[in-house]
Amino acid sequence: MQPLPDMLALSASLPEVAFAAGDVVVREGGADGSLWVLVSGALRVTKGGVAINTVTRPGALIGEVALLLDVPHGATVEATTPSVLRRAADGAALLADDPAVTRLVAALEQHLGARL
């Protein structure tokens, strides 16, 4: 099996958006259709107001589960430090048009699901 391409490389053409500490990237229950890729910074994931995760790995995806399942976001993600993310405004189109991104998202979800 070939190694999967890095999400930072695959998302290099996407526009970057800067977030200040406290800015919300996605809100639980919302559904804007975006797919986000963390470039730098730190994010807190909360569900029902309870912190459940911290995301600091460049290349980490935000919003991919909602896109894959076509459901609203299951958690709120906010910046805890100044952060830069790349945004695919139409995440579903990115997944449909770029098989490398789709394979990477599927592989990451499979890996994360196996850990739960």
ChimeraX commands (.cxc) that place a marker at each C-alpha (Angstrom):
marker #1 position 0.00,0.00,0.00 radius 0.5
marker #1 position 1.38,3.40,-0.96 radius 0.5
marker #1 position 1.66,6.10,1.68 radius 0.5
marker #1 position -1.17,8.62,1.64 radius 0.5
marker #1 position -0.33,12.16,0.57 radius 0.5
marker #1 position -0.08,14.79,3.27 radius 0.5
marker #1 position -3.19,16.94,3.74 radius 0.5
marker #1 position -1.10,20.11,3.96 radius 0.5
marker #1 position 0.30,19.44,0.50 radius 0.5
marker #1 position -3.13,18.53,-0.89 radius 0.5
marker #1 position -4.70,21.69,0.50 radius 0.5
marker #1 position -1.93,24.11,-0.55 radius 0.5
marker #1 position -4.18,25.85,-3.09 radius 0.5
marker #1 position -6.97,26.57,-0.60 radius 0.5
marker #1 position -7.34,30.06,0.89 radius 0.5
marker #1 position -6.02,30.54,4.41 radius 0.5
marker #1 position -8.12,32.06,7.17 radius 0.5
marker #1 position -6.63,33.47,10.39 radius 0.5
marker #1 position -8.45,32.95,13.69 radius 0.5
marker #1 position -7.78,34.75,16.96 radius 0.5
marker #1 position -7.93,32.88,20.25 radius 0.5
marker #1 position -11.62,32.38,21.07 radius 0.5
marker #1 position -12.83,32.50,17.46 radius 0.5
marker #1 position -15.15,29.65,16.48 radius 0.5
marker #1 position -14.26,27.63,13.39 radius 0.5
marker #1 position -17.37,25.43,13.39 radius 0.5
marker #1 position -20.31,25.41,15.79 radius 0.5
marker #1 position -22.08,22.31,17.10 radius 0.5
marker #1 position -25.35,21.89,15.20 radius 0.5
marker #1 position -24.22,24.12,12.33 radius 0.5
marker #1 position -23.76,22.97,8.76 radius 0.5
marker #1 position -21.92,25.33,6.41 radius 0.5
marker #1 position -20.41,22.60,4.18 radius 0.5
marker #1 position -16.81,23.70,4.68 radius 0.5
marker #1 position -13.81,21.45,5.13 radius 0.5
marker #1 position -10.99,22.98,7.17 radius 0.5
marker #1 position -7.30,22.03,7.40 radius 0.5
marker #1 position -5.21,23.21,10.36 radius 0.5
marker #1 position -1.99,24.90,9.23 radius 0.5
marker #1 position -0.82,26.26,12.58 radius 0.5
marker #1 position -2.14,26.99,16.04 radius 0.5
marker #1 position -4.30,25.10,18.50 radius 0.5
marker #1 position -8.00,24.26,18.58 radius 0.5
marker #1 position -10.33,23.06,21.33 radius 0.5
marker #1 position -13.20,20.71,20.51 radius 0.5
marker #1 position -16.26,20.90,22.77 radius 0.5
marker #1 position -19.51,18.96,22.77 radius 0.5
marker #1 position -22.38,20.27,24.83 radius 0.5
marker #1 position -19.99,22.79,26.36 radius 0.5
marker #1 position -17.58,20.08,27.59 radius 0.5
marker #1 position -14.02,20.02,26.21 radius 0.5
marker #1 position -13.39,16.65,24.56 radius 0.5
marker #1 position -10.23,17.16,22.51 radius 0.5
marker #1 position -7.41,19.48,21.53 radius 0.5
marker #1 position -6.14,19.68,17.97 radius 0.5
marker #1 position -2.61,20.90,17.30 radius 0.5
marker #1 position -1.31,18.70,14.45 radius 0.5
marker #1 position -0.83,20.63,11.21 radius 0.5
marker #1 position -2.88,18.93,8.51 radius 0.5
marker #1 position -5.66,17.93,10.91 radius 0.5
marker #1 position -9.12,18.07,9.37 radius 0.5
marker #1 position -12.12,19.93,10.80 radius 0.5
marker #1 position -15.66,19.31,9.55 radius 0.5
marker #1 position -14.94,16.10,7.64 radius 0.5
marker #1 position -17.33,13.90,9.62 radius 0.5
marker #1 position -20.27,16.23,8.99 radius 0.5
marker #1 position -19.41,16.23,5.28 radius 0.5
marker #1 position -19.02,12.47,5.02 radius 0.5
marker #1 position -22.27,11.75,6.86 radius 0.5
marker #1 position -24.18,14.81,5.56 radius 0.5
marker #1 position -25.15,15.85,9.09 radius 0.5
marker #1 position -24.69,19.01,11.17 radius 0.5
marker #1 position -21.42,19.46,13.07 radius 0.5
marker #1 position -21.35,17.27,16.15 radius 0.5
marker #1 position -19.08,19.59,18.13 radius 0.5
marker #1 position -17.84,23.16,18.36 radius 0.5
marker #1 position -14.23,23.86,17.38 radius 0.5
marker #1 position -12.60,27.08,18.48 radius 0.5
marker #1 position -9.10,28.48,18.35 radius 0.5
marker #1 position -7.26,28.56,21.68 radius 0.5
marker #1 position -4.26,30.40,20.24 radius 0.5
marker #1 position -3.90,32.45,17.06 radius 0.5
marker #1 position -4.46,29.82,14.36 radius 0.5
marker #1 position -4.40,29.54,10.59 radius 0.5
marker #1 position -6.65,27.11,8.72 radius 0.5
marker #1 position -7.24,26.46,5.05 radius 0.5
marker #1 position -10.87,26.42,3.96 radius 0.5
marker #1 position -12.61,24.51,1.21 radius 0.5
marker #1 position -15.92,26.42,1.20 radius 0.5
marker #1 position -17.58,23.57,-0.67 radius 0.5
marker #1 position -16.06,20.60,1.10 radius 0.5
marker #1 position -18.35,18.11,-0.64 radius 0.5
marker #1 position -17.12,19.32,-4.05 radius 0.5
marker #1 position -13.50,18.97,-2.91 radius 0.5
marker #1 position -14.17,15.38,-1.82 radius 0.5
marker #1 position -15.98,14.63,-5.08 radius 0.5
marker #1 position -13.36,16.27,-7.31 radius 0.5
marker #1 position -10.13,15.16,-5.63 radius 0.5
marker #1 position -9.80,11.40,-5.09 radius 0.5
marker #1 position -6.52,11.86,-3.18 radius 0.5
marker #1 position -8.26,14.03,-0.58 radius 0.5
marker #1 position -11.19,11.60,-0.36 radius 0.5
marker #1 position -8.85,8.63,0.20 radius 0.5
marker #1 position -6.94,10.53,2.87 radius 0.5
marker #1 position -10.13,11.54,4.71 radius 0.5
marker #1 position -11.46,7.97,4.55 radius 0.5
marker #1 position -8.15,6.54,5.79 radius 0.5
marker #1 position -8.01,9.02,8.68 radius 0.5
marker #1 position -11.59,8.24,9.68 radius 0.5
marker #1 position -10.89,4.50,9.55 radius 0.5
marker #1 position -7.76,4.97,11.69 radius 0.5
marker #1 position -9.59,7.13,14.24 radius 0.5
marker #1 position -12.55,4.75,14.35 radius 0.5
marker #1 position -10.22,1.83,15.05 radius 0.5
marker #1 position -8.79,3.71,18.06 radius 0.5
marker #1 position -12.20,4.34,19.65 radius 0.5
marker link #1:1,2 radius 0.2
marker link #1:2,3 radius 0.2
marker link #1:3,4 radius 0.2
marker link #1:4,5 radius 0.2
marker link #1:5,6 radius 0.2
marker link #1:6,7 radius 0.2
marker link #1:7,8 radius 0.2
marker link #1:8,9 radius 0.2
marker link #1:9,10 radius 0.2
marker link #1:10,11 radius 0.2
marker link #1:11,12 radius 0.2
marker link #1:12,13 radius 0.2
marker link #1:13,14 radius 0.2
marker link #1:14,15 radius 0.2
marker link #1:15,16 radius 0.2
marker link #1:16,17 radius 0.2
marker link #1:17,18 radius 0.2
marker link #1:18,19 radius 0.2
marker link #1:19,20 radius 0.2
marker link #1:20,21 radius 0.2
marker link #1:21,22 radius 0.2
marker link #1:22,23 radius 0.2
marker link #1:23,24 radius 0.2
marker link #1:24,25 radius 0.2
marker link #1:25,26 radius 0.2
marker link #1:26,27 radius 0.2
marker link #1:27,28 radius 0.2
marker link #1:28,29 radius 0.2
marker link #1:29,30 radius 0.2
marker link #1:30,31 radius 0.2
marker link #1:31,32 radius 0.2
marker link #1:32,33 radius 0.2
marker link #1:33,34 radius 0.2
marker link #1:34,35 radius 0.2
marker link #1:35,36 radius 0.2
marker link #1:36,37 radius 0.2
marker link #1:37,38 radius 0.2
marker link #1:38,39 radius 0.2
marker link #1:39,40 radius 0.2
marker link #1:40,41 radius 0.2
marker link #1:41,42 radius 0.2
marker link #1:42,43 radius 0.2
marker link #1:43,44 radius 0.2
marker link #1:44,45 radius 0.2
marker link #1:45,46 radius 0.2
marker link #1:46,47 radius 0.2
marker link #1:47,48 radius 0.2
marker link #1:48,49 radius 0.2
marker link #1:49,50 radius 0.2
marker link #1:50,51 radius 0.2
marker link #1:51,52 radius 0.2
marker link #1:52,53 radius 0.2
marker link #1:53,54 radius 0.2
marker link #1:54,55 radius 0.2
marker link #1:55,56 radius 0.2
marker link #1:56,57 radius 0.2
marker link #1:57,58 radius 0.2
marker link #1:58,59 radius 0.2
marker link #1:59,60 radius 0.2
marker link #1:60,61 radius 0.2
marker link #1:61,62 radius 0.2
marker link #1:62,63 radius 0.2
marker link #1:63,64 radius 0.2
marker link #1:64,65 radius 0.2
marker link #1:65,66 radius 0.2
marker link #1:66,67 radius 0.2
marker link #1:67,68 radius 0.2
marker link #1:68,69 radius 0.2
marker link #1:69,70 radius 0.2
marker link #1:70,71 radius 0.2
marker link #1:71,72 radius 0.2
marker link #1:72,73 radius 0.2
marker link #1:73,74 radius 0.2
marker link #1:74,75 radius 0.2
marker link #1:75,76 radius 0.2
marker link #1:76,77 radius 0.2
marker link #1:77,78 radius 0.2
marker link #1:78,79 radius 0.2
marker link #1:79,80 radius 0.2
marker link #1:80,81 radius 0.2
marker link #1:81,82 radius 0.2
marker link #1:82,83 radius 0.2
marker link #1:83,84 radius 0.2
marker link #1:84,85 radius 0.2
marker link #1:85,86 radius 0.2
marker link #1:86,87 radius 0.2
marker link #1:87,88 radius 0.2
marker link #1:88,89 radius 0.2
marker link #1:89,90 radius 0.2
marker link #1:90,91 radius 0.2
marker link #1:91,92 radius 0.2
marker link #1:92,93 radius 0.2
marker link #1:93,94 radius 0.2
marker link #1:94,95 radius 0.2
marker link #1:95,96 radius 0.2
marker link #1:96,97 radius 0.2
marker link #1:97,98 radius 0.2
marker link #1:98,99 radius 0.2
marker link #1:99,100 radius 0.2
marker link #1:100,101 radius 0.2
marker link #1:101,102 radius 0.2
marker link #1:102,103 radius 0.2
marker link #1:103,104 radius 0.2
marker link #1:104,105 radius 0.2
marker link #1:105,106 radius 0.2
marker link #1:106,107 radius 0.2
marker link #1:107,108 radius 0.2
marker link #1:108,109 radius 0.2
marker link #1:109,110 radius 0.2
marker link #1:110,111 radius 0.2
marker link #1:111,112 radius 0.2
marker link #1:112,113 radius 0.2
marker link #1:113,114 radius 0.2
marker link #1:114,115 radius 0.2
marker link #1:115,116 radius 0.2
view
